[in-house]
Amino acid sequence: MSDQLEGAPLIKPSSTDHPLHEQIVAACRTVYDPEIPVNIYDLGLVYTILVNDENEVNVIMTLTAPGCPVAGEMPGWVAEAIEPLPGVKHVDVELTWEPPWGMDMMSDEARLELGFM
């Protein structure tokens, strides 16, 4: 039995009030899925950005599909984009498949870019 509360969101909230949050989002926007000409943040692949009091960053993300050819490389690309930011102490990128990614997770900008709007 899951220890998750019924009705609890599947995606943890991000540390949006942390001073580094916007810079981390900007860094995530420099990483692109090689098969789709949109950055991973606007694609909705980044579920959660957590920053603790020690400025250690934990990113929980997914991919468009479990069989994605860059599954082994994408977390490293994300970590490499965030680690150089001033003040960031450590970056851990975790892949999850829950909830599964869907096109409804894309930003309006991503939908427009891909011709879905």
Biopython code that builds the backbone (N, CA, C, O; Angstrom):
import numpy as np
from Bio.PDB.StructureBuilder import StructureBuilder

atoms = [
    (1, "MET", "N", (0.834, -1.186, 0.000)),
    (1, "MET", "CA", (0.000, 0.000, 0.000)),
    (1, "MET", "C", (0.875, 1.244, 0.000)),
    (1, "MET", "O", (1.875, 1.300, 0.715)),
    (2, "SER", "N", (0.512, 2.222, -0.782)),
    (2, "SER", "CA", (1.283, 3.451, -0.891)),
    (2, "SER", "C", (1.093, 4.306, 0.353)),
    (2, "SER", "O", (0.020, 4.325, 0.955)),
    (3, "ASP", "N", (2.163, 5.020, 0.730)),
    (3, "ASP", "CA", (2.032, 5.929, 1.870)),
    (3, "ASP", "C", (1.566, 7.318, 1.427)),
    (3, "ASP", "O", (1.493, 8.246, 2.233)),
    (4, "GLN", "N", (1.256, 7.443, 0.158)),
    (4, "GLN", "CA", (0.776, 8.720, -0.377)),
    (4, "GLN", "C", (-0.692, 8.915, 0.008)),
    (4, "GLN", "O", (-1.501, 7.992, -0.085)),
    (5, "LEU", "N", (-1.013, 10.113, 0.433)),
    (5, "LEU", "CA", (-2.379, 10.421, 0.803)),
    (5, "LEU", "C", (-3.281, 10.428, -0.415)),
    (5, "LEU", "O", (-2.884, 10.883, -1.488)),
    (6, "GLU", "N", (-4.477, 9.931, -0.252)),
    (6, "GLU", "CA", (-5.431, 9.941, -1.354)),
    (6, "GLU", "C", (-5.716, 11.382, -1.757)),
    (6, "GLU", "O", (-5.975, 12.236, -0.909)),
    (7, "GLY", "N", (-5.665, 11.640, -3.046)),
    (7, "GLY", "CA", (-5.920, 12.992, -3.537)),
    (7, "GLY", "C", (-4.699, 13.901, -3.483)),
    (7, "GLY", "O", (-4.767, 15.051, -3.916)),
    (8, "ALA", "N", (-3.568, 13.394, -2.950)),
    (8, "ALA", "CA", (-2.346, 14.202, -2.896)),
    (8, "ALA", "C", (-1.789, 14.354, -4.302)),
    (8, "ALA", "O", (-1.902, 13.432, -5.110)),
    (9, "PRO", "N", (-1.189, 15.500, -4.610)),
    (9, "PRO", "CA", (-0.631, 15.676, -5.960)),
    (9, "PRO", "C", (0.521, 14.703, -6.197)),
    (9, "PRO", "O", (1.283, 14.382, -5.285)),
    (10, "LEU", "N", (0.631, 14.240, -7.442)),
    (10, "LEU", "CA", (1.712, 13.322, -7.793)),
    (10, "LEU", "C", (3.039, 14.058, -7.958)),
    (10, "LEU", "O", (4.106, 13.450, -7.874)),
    (11, "ILE", "N", (2.969, 15.350, -8.189)),
    (11, "ILE", "CA", (4.182, 16.135, -8.402)),
    (11, "ILE", "C", (4.406, 17.021, -7.181)),
    (11, "ILE", "O", (3.544, 17.820, -6.816)),
    (12, "LYS", "N", (5.589, 16.870, -6.545)),
    (12, "LYS", "CA", (5.920, 17.696, -5.387)),
    (12, "LYS", "C", (6.031, 19.154, -5.819)),
    (12, "LYS", "O", (6.481, 19.438, -6.929)),
    (13, "PRO", "N", (5.624, 20.081, -4.951)),
    (13, "PRO", "CA", (5.795, 21.502, -5.292)),
    (13, "PRO", "C", (7.274, 21.891, -5.299)),
    (13, "PRO", "O", (8.079, 21.335, -4.552)),
    (14, "SER", "N", (7.613, 22.847, -6.149)),
    (14, "SER", "CA", (8.988, 23.339, -6.236)),
    (14, "SER", "C", (9.253, 24.402, -5.184)),
    (14, "SER", "O", (8.326, 24.958, -4.594)),
    (15, "SER", "N", (10.553, 24.680, -4.955)),
    (15, "SER", "CA", (10.971, 25.737, -4.023)),
    (15, "SER", "C", (10.945, 27.076, -4.757)),
    (15, "SER", "O", (11.987, 27.704, -4.942)),
    (16, "THR", "N", (9.763, 27.511, -5.171)),
    (16, "THR", "CA", (9.667, 28.714, -6.008)),
    (16, "THR", "C", (10.069, 29.986, -5.276)),
    (16, "THR", "O", (10.394, 30.986, -5.916)),
    (17, "ASP", "N", (10.054, 29.966, -3.946)),
    (17, "ASP", "CA", (10.421, 31.167, -3.197)),
    (17, "ASP", "C", (11.925, 31.252, -2.925)),
    (17, "ASP", "O", (12.388, 32.236, -2.349)),
    (18, "HIS", "N", (12.692, 30.238, -3.332)),
    (18, "HIS", "CA", (14.144, 30.258, -3.117)),
    (18, "HIS", "C", (14.785, 31.223, -4.105)),
    (18, "HIS", "O", (14.389, 31.257, -5.270)),
    (19, "PRO", "N", (15.767, 32.010, -3.664)),
    (19, "PRO", "CA", (16.406, 32.992, -4.563)),
    (19, "PRO", "C", (17.030, 32.376, -5.820)),
    (19, "PRO", "O", (17.139, 33.062, -6.837)),
    (20, "LEU", "N", (17.435, 31.125, -5.783)),
    (20, "LEU", "CA", (18.059, 30.487, -6.951)),
    (20, "LEU", "C", (17.048, 29.910, -7.942)),
    (20, "LEU", "O", (17.425, 29.520, -9.047)),
    (21, "HIS", "N", (15.768, 29.850, -7.560)),
    (21, "HIS", "CA", (14.776, 29.143, -8.383)),
    (21, "HIS", "C", (14.732, 29.644, -9.826)),
    (21, "HIS", "O", (14.802, 28.836, -10.752)),
    (22, "GLU", "N", (14.620, 30.940, -10.035)),
    (22, "GLU", "CA", (14.491, 31.469, -11.404)),
    (22, "GLU", "C", (15.735, 31.187, -12.240)),
    (22, "GLU", "O", (15.630, 30.906, -13.434)),
    (23, "GLN", "N", (16.910, 31.260, -11.620)),
    (23, "GLN", "CA", (18.151, 30.952, -12.351)),
    (23, "GLN", "C", (18.200, 29.475, -12.742)),
    (23, "GLN", "O", (18.686, 29.127, -13.819)),
    (24, "ILE", "N", (17.694, 28.611, -11.861)),
    (24, "ILE", "CA", (17.671, 27.176, -12.149)),
    (24, "ILE", "C", (16.695, 26.887, -13.291)),
    (24, "ILE", "O", (16.986, 26.082, -14.176)),
    (25, "VAL", "N", (15.538, 27.547, -13.265)),
    (25, "VAL", "CA", (14.569, 27.403, -14.366)),
    (25, "VAL", "C", (15.222, 27.846, -15.675)),
    (25, "VAL", "O", (15.096, 27.167, -16.694)),
    (26, "ALA", "N", (15.916, 28.980, -15.648)),
    (26, "ALA", "CA", (16.581, 29.487, -16.861)),
    (26, "ALA", "C", (17.622, 28.474, -17.355)),
    (26, "ALA", "O", (17.761, 28.267, -18.560)),
    (27, "ALA", "N", (18.350, 27.847, -16.429)),
    (27, "ALA", "CA", (19.345, 26.839, -16.817)),
    (27, "ALA", "C", (18.654, 25.626, -17.445)),
    (27, "ALA", "O", (19.140, 25.077, -18.435)),
    (28, "CYS", "N", (17.531, 25.212, -16.875)),
    (28, "CYS", "CA", (16.781, 24.077, -17.436)),
    (28, "CYS", "C", (16.296, 24.399, -18.848)),
    (28, "CYS", "O", (16.192, 23.510, -19.692)),
    (29, "ARG", "N", (16.003, 25.664, -19.098)),
    (29, "ARG", "CA", (15.525, 26.065, -20.423)),
    (29, "ARG", "C", (16.633, 26.038, -21.475)),
    (29, "ARG", "O", (16.357, 26.236, -22.658)),
    (30, "THR", "N", (17.891, 25.796, -21.063)),
    (30, "THR", "CA", (18.985, 25.681, -22.042)),
    (30, "THR", "C", (19.168, 24.234, -22.492)),
    (30, "THR", "O", (19.972, 23.964, -23.384)),
    (31, "VAL", "N", (18.434, 23.301, -21.887)),
    (31, "VAL", "CA", (18.548, 21.879, -22.218)),
    (31, "VAL", "C", (17.370, 21.492, -23.111)),
    (31, "VAL", "O", (16.209, 21.746, -22.789)),
    (32, "TYR", "N", (17.704, 20.875, -24.233)),
    (32, "TYR", "CA", (16.680, 20.510, -25.213)),
    (32, "TYR", "C", (16.607, 19.005, -25.394)),
    (32, "TYR", "O", (17.623, 18.310, -25.356)),
    (33, "ASP", "N", (15.392, 18.511, -25.591)),
    (33, "ASP", "CA", (15.202, 17.128, -26.010)),
    (33, "ASP", "C", (15.692, 17.090, -27.455)),
    (33, "ASP", "O", (15.204, 17.869, -28.274)),
    (34, "PRO", "N", (16.639, 16.214, -27.800)),
    (34, "PRO", "CA", (17.204, 16.239, -29.153)),
    (34, "PRO", "C", (16.188, 15.938, -30.259)),
    (34, "PRO", "O", (16.424, 16.272, -31.420)),
    (35, "GLU", "N", (15.076, 15.318, -29.912)),
    (35, "GLU", "CA", (14.084, 14.971, -30.933)),
    (35, "GLU", "C", (12.996, 16.031, -31.091)),
    (35, "GLU", "O", (12.231, 15.995, -32.054)),
    (36, "ILE", "N", (12.925, 16.968, -30.156)),
    (36, "ILE", "CA", (11.863, 17.986, -30.172)),
    (36, "ILE", "C", (12.531, 19.352, -29.994)),
    (36, "ILE", "O", (13.297, 19.530, -29.047)),
    (37, "PRO", "N", (12.266, 20.316, -30.871)),
    (37, "PRO", "CA", (12.966, 21.610, -30.805)),
    (37, "PRO", "C", (12.421, 22.558, -29.725)),
    (37, "PRO", "O", (12.227, 23.747, -29.978)),
    (38, "VAL", "N", (12.178, 22.023, -28.525)),
    (38, "VAL", "CA", (11.673, 22.827, -27.406)),
    (38, "VAL", "C", (12.472, 22.419, -26.175)),
    (38, "VAL", "O", (12.840, 21.254, -26.025)),
    (39, "ASN", "N", (12.740, 23.384, -25.291)),
    (39, "ASN", "CA", (13.515, 23.062, -24.094)),
    (39, "ASN", "C", (12.702, 22.185, -23.133)),
    (39, "ASN", "O", (11.472, 22.157, -23.180)),
    (40, "ILE", "N", (13.418, 21.476, -22.270)),
    (40, "ILE", "CA", (12.772, 20.489, -21.394)),
    (40, "ILE", "C", (11.828, 21.125, -20.375)),
    (40, "ILE", "O", (10.865, 20.494, -19.939)),
    (41, "TYR", "N", (12.105, 22.379, -19.995)),
    (41, "TYR", "CA", (11.226, 23.031, -19.010)),
    (41, "TYR", "C", (9.867, 23.331, -19.637)),
    (41, "TYR", "O", (8.828, 23.022, -19.054)),
    (42, "ASP", "N", (9.878, 23.934, -20.828)),
    (42, "ASP", "CA", (8.614, 24.264, -21.491)),
    (42, "ASP", "C", (7.890, 23.024, -22.001)),
    (42, "ASP", "O", (6.674, 23.047, -22.193)),
    (43, "LEU", "N", (8.637, 21.939, -22.222)),
    (43, "LEU", "CA", (7.992, 20.677, -22.598)),
    (43, "LEU", "C", (7.231, 20.079, -21.411)),
    (43, "LEU", "O", (6.373, 19.215, -21.589)),
    (44, "GLY", "N", (7.553, 20.546, -20.203)),
    (44, "GLY", "CA", (6.892, 20.016, -19.013)),
    (44, "GLY", "C", (7.588, 18.786, -18.450)),
    (44, "GLY", "O", (6.998, 18.031, -17.677)),
    (45, "LEU", "N", (8.845, 18.586, -18.839)),
    (45, "LEU", "CA", (9.580, 17.409, -18.359)),
    (45, "LEU", "C", (10.149, 17.608, -16.955)),
    (45, "LEU", "O", (10.431, 16.633, -16.258)),
    (46, "VAL", "N", (10.321, 18.869, -16.533)),
    (46, "VAL", "CA", (10.819, 19.156, -15.184)),
    (46, "VAL", "C", (9.606, 19.260, -14.269)),
    (46, "VAL", "O", (8.811, 20.194, -14.373)),
    (47, "TYR", "N", (9.478, 18.294, -13.381)),
    (47, "TYR", "CA", (8.328, 18.276, -12.476)),
    (47, "TYR", "C", (8.564, 19.135, -11.235)),
    (47, "TYR", "O", (7.700, 19.922, -10.848)),
    (48, "THR", "N", (9.734, 18.981, -10.615)),
    (48, "THR", "CA", (9.987, 19.649, -9.342)),
    (48, "THR", "C", (11.429, 20.130, -9.273)),
    (48, "THR", "O", (12.351, 19.421, -9.678)),
    (49, "ILE", "N", (11.617, 21.350, -8.752)),
    (49, "ILE", "CA", (12.945, 21.879, -8.450)),
    (49, "ILE", "C", (12.937, 22.204, -6.964)),
    (49, "ILE", "O", (12.252, 23.128, -6.526)),
    (50, "LEU", "N", (13.703, 21.437, -6.189)),
    (50, "LEU", "CA", (13.794, 21.655, -4.746)),
    (50, "LEU", "C", (15.181, 22.197, -4.425)),
    (50, "LEU", "O", (16.185, 21.652, -4.883)),
    (51, "VAL", "N", (15.236, 23.260, -3.644)),
    (51, "VAL", "CA", (16.509, 23.831, -3.220)),
    (51, "VAL", "C", (16.463, 23.918, -1.697)),
    (51, "VAL", "O", (15.575, 24.561, -1.137)),
    (52, "ASN", "N", (17.420, 23.270, -1.024)),
    (52, "ASN", "CA", (17.405, 23.311, 0.441)),
    (52, "ASN", "C", (18.219, 24.499, 0.959)),
    (52, "ASN", "O", (18.746, 25.291, 0.177)),
    (53, "ASP", "N", (18.316, 24.611, 2.283)),
    (53, "ASP", "CA", (19.011, 25.740, 2.917)),
    (53, "ASP", "C", (20.503, 25.764, 2.621)),
    (53, "ASP", "O", (21.155, 26.798, 2.771)),
    (54, "GLU", "N", (21.047, 24.615, 2.195)),
    (54, "GLU", "CA", (22.474, 24.530, 1.856)),
    (54, "GLU", "C", (22.710, 24.803, 0.367)),
    (54, "GLU", "O", (23.831, 24.656, -0.119)),
    (55, "ASN", "N", (21.649, 25.203, -0.362)),
    (55, "ASN", "CA", (21.712, 25.432, -1.815)),
    (55, "ASN", "C", (22.035, 24.161, -2.594)),
    (55, "ASN", "O", (22.659, 24.208, -3.654)),
    (56, "GLU", "N", (21.601, 23.025, -2.050)),
    (56, "GLU", "CA", (21.682, 21.768, -2.776)),
    (56, "GLU", "C", (20.381, 21.640, -3.567)),
    (56, "GLU", "O", (19.289, 21.819, -3.027)),
    (57, "VAL", "N", (20.518, 21.330, -4.846)),
    (57, "VAL", "CA", (19.378, 21.313, -5.757)),
    (57, "VAL", "C", (19.000, 19.867, -6.081)),
    (57, "VAL", "O", (19.853, 19.041, -6.404)),
    (58, "ASN", "N", (17.705, 19.584, -5.986)),
    (58, "ASN", "CA", (17.183, 18.286, -6.397)),
    (58, "ASN", "C", (16.135, 18.547, -7.464)),
    (58, "ASN", "O", (15.149, 19.243, -7.224)),
    (59, "VAL", "N", (16.357, 17.983, -8.647)),
    (59, "VAL", "CA", (15.417, 18.127, -9.754)),
    (59, "VAL", "C", (14.764, 16.778, -9.983)),
    (59, "VAL", "O", (15.444, 15.763, -10.136)),
    (60, "ILE", "N", (13.440, 16.773, -10.006)),
    (60, "ILE", "CA", (12.698, 15.564, -10.345)),
    (60, "ILE", "C", (12.104, 15.814, -11.726)),
    (60, "ILE", "O", (11.359, 16.771, -11.936)),
    (61, "MET", "N", (12.443, 14.944, -12.652)),
    (61, "MET", "CA", (12.007, 15.150, -14.030)),
    (61, "MET", "C", (11.605, 13.828, -14.660)),
    (61, "MET", "O", (11.820, 12.757, -14.092)),
    (62, "THR", "N", (11.027, 13.922, -15.822)),
    (62, "THR", "CA", (10.664, 12.749, -16.579)),
    (62, "THR", "C", (11.145, 12.928, -18.010)),
    (62, "THR", "O", (11.797, 13.922, -18.329)),
    (63, "LEU", "N", (10.832, 11.984, -18.858)),
    (63, "LEU", "CA", (11.132, 12.075, -20.283)),
    (63, "LEU", "C", (9.833, 11.851, -21.033)),
    (63, "LEU", "O", (8.841, 11.417, -20.448)),
    (64, "THR", "N", (9.832, 12.145, -22.322)),
    (64, "THR", "CA", (8.601, 11.996, -23.090)),
    (64, "THR", "C", (8.146, 10.552, -23.152)),
    (64, "THR", "O", (6.952, 10.289, -23.294)),
    (65, "ALA", "N", (9.084, 9.598, -23.047)),
    (65, "ALA", "CA", (8.738, 8.175, -23.066)),
    (65, "ALA", "C", (9.848, 7.390, -22.364)),
    (65, "ALA", "O", (11.015, 7.776, -22.440)),
    (66, "PRO", "N", (9.499, 6.286, -21.677)),
    (66, "PRO", "CA", (10.532, 5.490, -20.998)),
    (66, "PRO", "C", (11.627, 4.995, -21.935)),
    (66, "PRO", "O", (12.764, 4.809, -21.500)),
    (67, "GLY", "N", (11.315, 4.778, -23.199)),
    (67, "GLY", "CA", (12.313, 4.295, -24.154)),
    (67, "GLY", "C", (13.093, 5.408, -24.833)),
    (67, "GLY", "O", (13.773, 5.163, -25.830)),
    (68, "CYS", "N", (13.009, 6.614, -24.316)),
    (68, "CYS", "CA", (13.695, 7.770, -24.909)),
    (68, "CYS", "C", (15.179, 7.447, -25.069)),
    (68, "CYS", "O", (15.818, 6.996, -24.119)),
    (69, "PRO", "N", (15.740, 7.675, -26.278)),
    (69, "PRO", "CA", (17.135, 7.308, -26.521)),
    (69, "PRO", "C", (18.154, 8.051, -25.658)),
    (69, "PRO", "O", (19.286, 7.588, -25.518)),
    (70, "VAL", "N", (17.781, 9.188, -25.079)),
    (70, "VAL", "CA", (18.735, 9.936, -24.250)),
    (70, "VAL", "C", (18.444, 9.783, -22.759)),
    (70, "VAL", "O", (18.916, 10.582, -21.951)),
    (71, "ALA", "N", (17.671, 8.762, -22.392)),
    (71, "ALA", "CA", (17.299, 8.556, -20.992)),
    (71, "ALA", "C", (18.510, 8.530, -20.058)),
    (71, "ALA", "O", (18.453, 9.065, -18.951)),
    (72, "GLY", "N", (19.589, 7.917, -20.497)),
    (72, "GLY", "CA", (20.775, 7.830, -19.657)),
    (72, "GLY", "C", (21.577, 9.115, -19.597)),
    (72, "GLY", "O", (22.348, 9.327, -18.662)),
    (73, "GLU", "N", (21.399, 9.976, -20.592)),
    (73, "GLU", "CA", (22.211, 11.188, -20.687)),
    (73, "GLU", "C", (21.512, 12.450, -20.190)),
    (73, "GLU", "O", (22.165, 13.345, -19.654)),
    (74, "MET", "N", (20.203, 12.531, -20.361)),
    (74, "MET", "CA", (19.469, 13.758, -20.056)),
    (74, "MET", "C", (19.676, 14.253, -18.611)),
    (74, "MET", "O", (19.900, 15.449, -18.425)),
    (75, "PRO", "N", (19.612, 13.393, -17.581)),
    (75, "PRO", "CA", (19.840, 13.914, -16.222)),
    (75, "PRO", "C", (21.204, 14.580, -16.076)),
    (75, "PRO", "O", (21.330, 15.583, -15.374)),
    (76, "GLY", "N", (22.213, 14.038, -16.725)),
    (76, "GLY", "CA", (23.545, 14.648, -16.680)),
    (76, "GLY", "C", (23.576, 16.006, -17.358)),
    (76, "GLY", "O", (24.237, 16.929, -16.882)),
    (77, "TRP", "N", (22.855, 16.131, -18.478)),
    (77, "TRP", "CA", (22.788, 17.426, -19.170)),
    (77, "TRP", "C", (22.144, 18.475, -18.275)),
    (77, "TRP", "O", (22.578, 19.627, -18.241)),
    (78, "VAL", "N", (21.104, 18.068, -17.549)),
    (78, "VAL", "CA", (20.408, 19.003, -16.662)),
    (78, "VAL", "C", (21.327, 19.414, -15.516)),
    (78, "VAL", "O", (21.424, 20.598, -15.193)),
    (79, "ALA", "N", (21.996, 18.452, -14.906)),
    (79, "ALA", "CA", (22.931, 18.752, -13.818)),
    (79, "ALA", "C", (24.050, 19.679, -14.302)),
    (79, "ALA", "O", (24.424, 20.619, -13.601)),
    (80, "GLU", "N", (24.586, 19.412, -15.506)),
    (80, "GLU", "CA", (25.664, 20.243, -16.060)),
    (80, "GLU", "C", (25.193, 21.671, -16.337)),
    (80, "GLU", "O", (25.994, 22.604, -16.281)),
    (81, "ALA", "N", (23.912, 21.853, -16.631)),
    (81, "ALA", "CA", (23.380, 23.199, -16.881)),
    (81, "ALA", "C", (23.220, 23.977, -15.577)),
    (81, "ALA", "O", (23.391, 25.196, -15.559)),
    (82, "ILE", "N", (22.894, 23.281, -14.487)),
    (82, "ILE", "CA", (22.594, 23.947, -13.212)),
    (82, "ILE", "C", (23.836, 24.139, -12.342)),
    (82, "ILE", "O", (23.967, 25.172, -11.685)),
    (83, "GLU", "N", (24.754, 23.160, -12.324)),
    (83, "GLU", "CA", (25.894, 23.195, -11.403)),
    (83, "GLU", "C", (26.747, 24.461, -11.480)),
    (83, "GLU", "O", (27.213, 24.926, -10.440)),
    (84, "PRO", "N", (26.974, 25.046, -12.675)),
    (84, "PRO", "CA", (27.822, 26.245, -12.721)),
    (84, "PRO", "C", (27.184, 27.507, -12.135)),
    (84, "PRO", "O", (27.878, 28.510, -11.967)),
    (85, "LEU", "N", (25.900, 27.490, -11.823)),
    (85, "LEU", "CA", (25.243, 28.689, -11.305)),
    (85, "LEU", "C", (25.877, 29.104, -9.980)),
    (85, "LEU", "O", (26.106, 28.265, -9.109)),
    (86, "PRO", "N", (26.164, 30.413, -9.826)),
    (86, "PRO", "CA", (26.740, 30.892, -8.564)),
    (86, "PRO", "C", (25.818, 30.560, -7.394)),
    (86, "PRO", "O", (24.618, 30.832, -7.435)),
    (87, "GLY", "N", (26.396, 29.972, -6.357)),
    (87, "GLY", "CA", (25.631, 29.654, -5.160)),
    (87, "GLY", "C", (25.148, 28.220, -5.095)),
    (87, "GLY", "O", (24.820, 27.733, -4.012)),
    (88, "VAL", "N", (25.095, 27.526, -6.230)),
    (88, "VAL", "CA", (24.626, 26.141, -6.221)),
    (88, "VAL", "C", (25.738, 25.257, -5.666)),
    (88, "VAL", "O", (26.865, 25.266, -6.163)),
    (89, "LYS", "N", (25.399, 24.489, -4.621)),
    (89, "LYS", "CA", (26.398, 23.644, -3.963)),
    (89, "LYS", "C", (26.491, 22.267, -4.615)),
    (89, "LYS", "O", (27.587, 21.754, -4.842)),
    (90, "HIS", "N", (25.342, 21.673, -4.915)),
    (90, "HIS", "CA", (25.313, 20.312, -5.462)),
    (90, "HIS", "C", (24.003, 20.135, -6.217)),
    (90, "HIS", "O", (22.994, 20.743, -5.858)),
    (91, "VAL", "N", (24.009, 19.308, -7.260)),
    (91, "VAL", "CA", (22.795, 19.051, -8.037)),
    (91, "VAL", "C", (22.571, 17.545, -8.133)),
    (91, "VAL", "O", (23.484, 16.783, -8.454)),
    (92, "ASP", "N", (21.345, 17.136, -7.849)),
    (92, "ASP", "CA", (20.946, 15.745, -8.016)),
    (92, "ASP", "C", (19.724, 15.744, -8.915)),
    (92, "ASP", "O", (18.735, 16.417, -8.622)),
    (93, "VAL", "N", (19.784, 14.993, -10.011)),
    (93, "VAL", "CA", (18.655, 14.923, -10.947)),
    (93, "VAL", "C", (18.100, 13.506, -10.895)),
    (93, "VAL", "O", (18.817, 12.527, -11.103)),
    (94, "GLU", "N", (16.819, 13.425, -10.615)),
    (94, "GLU", "CA", (16.143, 12.136, -10.451)),
    (94, "GLU", "C", (15.095, 11.978, -11.546)),
    (94, "GLU", "O", (14.293, 12.882, -11.785)),
    (95, "LEU", "N", (15.108, 10.823, -12.210)),
    (95, "LEU", "CA", (14.080, 10.531, -13.215)),
    (95, "LEU", "C", (12.913, 9.822, -12.558)),
    (95, "LEU", "O", (13.101, 8.961, -11.700)),
    (96, "THR", "N", (11.708, 10.188, -12.965)),
    (96, "THR", "CA", (10.514, 9.504, -12.488)),
    (96, "THR", "C", (9.595, 9.247, -13.679)),
    (96, "THR", "O", (9.662, 9.944, -14.691)),
    (97, "TRP", "N", (8.764, 8.266, -13.546)),
    (97, "TRP", "CA", (7.788, 7.972, -14.600)),
    (97, "TRP", "C", (6.374, 8.187, -14.082)),
    (97, "TRP", "O", (5.404, 7.879, -14.776)),
    (98, "GLU", "N", (6.249, 8.716, -12.863)),
    (98, "GLU", "CA", (4.938, 8.991, -12.281)),
    (98, "GLU", "C", (4.828, 10.455, -11.918)),
    (98, "GLU", "O", (5.672, 10.933, -11.160)),
    (99, "PRO", "N", (3.886, 11.177, -12.386)),
    (99, "PRO", "CA", (2.925, 10.731, -13.389)),
    (99, "PRO", "C", (3.585, 10.692, -14.767)),
    (99, "PRO", "O", (4.565, 11.399, -15.001)),
    (100, "PRO", "N", (3.060, 9.875, -15.678)),
    (100, "PRO", "CA", (3.623, 9.843, -17.015)),
    (100, "PRO", "C", (3.459, 11.200, -17.701)),
    (100, "PRO", "O", (2.463, 11.896, -17.505)),
    (101, "TRP", "N", (4.452, 11.557, -18.504)),
    (101, "TRP", "CA", (4.394, 12.828, -19.226)),
    (101, "TRP", "C", (3.270, 12.767, -20.260)),
    (101, "TRP", "O", (3.007, 11.725, -20.860)),
    (102, "GLY", "N", (2.625, 13.901, -20.448)),
    (102, "GLY", "CA", (1.604, 14.017, -21.481)),
    (102, "GLY", "C", (1.699, 15.381, -22.146)),
    (102, "GLY", "O", (2.241, 16.322, -21.567)),
    (103, "MET", "N", (1.180, 15.485, -23.342)),
    (103, "MET", "CA", (1.271, 16.746, -24.084)),
    (103, "MET", "C", (0.590, 17.893, -23.354)),
    (103, "MET", "O", (0.895, 19.057, -23.617)),
    (104, "ASP", "N", (-0.328, 17.588, -22.442)),
    (104, "ASP", "CA", (-1.001, 18.637, -21.675)),
    (104, "ASP", "C", (-0.068, 19.306, -20.665)),
    (104, "ASP", "O", (-0.436, 20.320, -20.071)),
    (105, "MET", "N", (1.129, 18.760, -20.459)),
    (105, "MET", "CA", (2.097, 19.342, -19.525)),
    (105, "MET", "C", (2.962, 20.417, -20.179)),
    (105, "MET", "O", (3.715, 21.108, -19.493)),
    (106, "MET", "N", (2.860, 20.561, -21.494)),
    (106, "MET", "CA", (3.665, 21.562, -22.205)),
    (106, "MET", "C", (3.135, 22.963, -21.925)),
    (106, "MET", "O", (1.939, 23.157, -21.711)),
    (107, "SER", "N", (4.043, 23.935, -21.929)),
    (107, "SER", "CA", (3.637, 25.336, -21.808)),
    (107, "SER", "C", (2.958, 25.771, -23.107)),
    (107, "SER", "O", (3.090, 25.110, -24.137)),
    (108, "ASP", "N", (2.243, 26.868, -23.047)),
    (108, "ASP", "CA", (1.615, 27.402, -24.260)),
    (108, "ASP", "C", (2.668, 27.721, -25.314)),
    (108, "ASP", "O", (2.436, 27.539, -26.509)),
    (109, "GLU", "N", (3.845, 28.205, -24.858)),
    (109, "GLU", "CA", (4.924, 28.529, -25.795)),
    (109, "GLU", "C", (5.373, 27.278, -26.545)),
    (109, "GLU", "O", (5.614, 27.326, -27.751)),
    (110, "ALA", "N", (5.485, 26.159, -25.830)),
    (110, "ALA", "CA", (5.908, 24.906, -26.460)),
    (110, "ALA", "C", (4.852, 24.421, -27.453)),
    (110, "ALA", "O", (5.185, 23.967, -28.548)),
    (111, "ARG", "N", (3.589, 24.517, -27.071)),
    (111, "ARG", "CA", (2.514, 24.087, -27.977)),
    (111, "ARG", "C", (2.514, 24.927, -29.250)),
    (111, "ARG", "O", (2.320, 24.407, -30.349)),
    (112, "LEU", "N", (2.732, 26.228, -29.090)),
    (112, "LEU", "CA", (2.767, 27.139, -30.241)),
    (112, "LEU", "C", (3.952, 26.785, -31.144)),
    (112, "LEU", "O", (3.816, 26.699, -32.365)),
    (113, "GLU", "N", (5.123, 26.581, -30.514)),
    (113, "GLU", "CA", (6.340, 26.236, -31.259)),
    (113, "GLU", "C", (6.162, 24.959, -32.082)),
    (113, "GLU", "O", (6.660, 24.854, -33.203)),
    (114, "LEU", "N", (5.446, 23.992, -31.507)),
    (114, "LEU", "CA", (5.261, 22.699, -32.173)),
    (114, "LEU", "C", (4.029, 22.649, -33.047)),
    (114, "LEU", "O", (3.727, 21.611, -33.636)),
    (115, "GLY", "N", (3.301, 23.777, -33.141)),
    (115, "GLY", "CA", (2.140, 23.841, -34.023)),
    (115, "GLY", "C", (0.888, 23.205, -33.467)),
    (115, "GLY", "O", (0.005, 22.816, -34.231)),
    (116, "PHE", "N", (0.786, 23.089, -32.135)),
    (116, "PHE", "CA", (-0.415, 22.519, -31.529)),
    (116, "PHE", "C", (-1.426, 23.577, -31.129)),
    (116, "PHE", "O", (-2.460, 23.258, -30.541)),
    (117, "MET", "N", (-1.134, 24.852, -31.446)),
    (117, "MET", "CA", (-2.071, 25.943, -31.101)),
    (117, "MET", "C", (-2.319, 26.774, -32.323)),
    (117, "MET", "O", (-3.074, 27.745, -32.267)),
]
sb = StructureBuilder()
sb.init_structure("model")
sb.init_model(0)
sb.init_chain("A")
sb.init_seg("    ")
for serial, (resi, resn, name, xyz) in enumerate(atoms, 1):
    if name == "N":
        sb.init_residue(resn, " ", resi, " ")
    sb.init_atom(name, np.array(xyz, "f"), 0.0, 1.0, " ", f" {name:<3s}", serial, name[0])
structure = sb.get_structure()
